[in-house]
């Protein structure tokens, strides 16, 4: 995994990033997304899970829904410490 996020990390997502939802809730090599959203502006989200089996996807909570996005498209928000 390129990035290592922990559950609850606040992340920054730039504009024009595609977020995906899968019918069976988890991505797999044979699953096609049943819903997608492209961010129109930069947004913040919370990481929910990141599993090696899902690579390169990371599960996030955005807009009250669970989404998957490529982990290379999200960046941890620096808390200043």
MOFEN-V199917 format. One line per field, one symbol per residue. ss: DSSP state (A for helix, B for strand, O for the rest). Layout:
ss=???
This chain:
ss=OOOOOOOOOBBBBOOOOBBBBBOOOOOOOOOOBBBBBBOOOOBBBBBBBOOAAAOOBBBBBBOOBBBBBBAAABBBOOOOO
